[in-house]
Amino acid sequence: MTDMALCNNLGEDKVKVLILNKDHALQAEIDLEDARRDFTSLTYVKKVNGWGSFSGVVIWQASPYVIHLQPDYRFVVQRKIAGTSVWINDFAGFIRRIEFFTPESDAELVQVWGRAVDSLLSRYVIEPDAGDAFVTMTGFADDLVKALVRRECLNNPDKVFPHFSVNADTSSSAKEMTIEIRNQNLFDAIEEIRNTANDFDFKVLISDDLSELVFDTYAPQLGRDLTVGNTDGNEALIFSTDNKNMRMPRYWKEGLGATTQVLVLGQGYMETRNITTVNA
């Protein structure tokens, strides 16, 4: 998790925020000084094998960027590490919600929330082809998840996600398996396969030139599970009240899940069952 309010304490690193429209065309480029002026808060959380999130509050009257805060626009945080000249994409997400409000101070503010681009995988349901009971595939675990993403996000003309690609297979997982899937959420299926193999990671990233989103798998993995086979005395839980490095943690329940597709199951069994698909 990174708080923009603290970025000026990170040595000589430089940070900026980019806002892209649905076609990945640049709408706004906000450098650190402008971000510190216009954003009263801006926080983003990165995750592996899942999706992170971001939220921020913008001073409406003073900021020229509010017009570009639109649902499904891309929100990219770039960082230039000290001593380098290259900007890296540190986080990319979809703007999901914008709320306009006026607090007691009478300063007009805008609250913006979003999810990392990995969340696009949760928009799809894996359906068998007509006449088939299951989607059946055999191969290395990392190749299987790529095959599923291609099938749902690229190959079906009714489901193609724009400006999206899947990197080439690498067969890097040691786990070979056969999968049978029927009417399962794409992200859930990918997560299940990854957890079964437990020797690769997956992510959706925005390309270096910002032109597209890219799905890829990573072996060796991007991190280590410190709760398994860890050295004695090496605390796996990094932030906790027990470690005395947190004060007043906040807990919440949320129901932000959404769907763009509903399956209506009718009479019949397995491959003979009548299924009607409704897309939002």
Summary of the structure (lengths in Angstrom):
residues: 280
radius of gyration: 21.3
end to end distance: 32.5
largest distance: 65.1
contacts: 759
relative contact order: 0.12
helix: 19%
strand: 36%
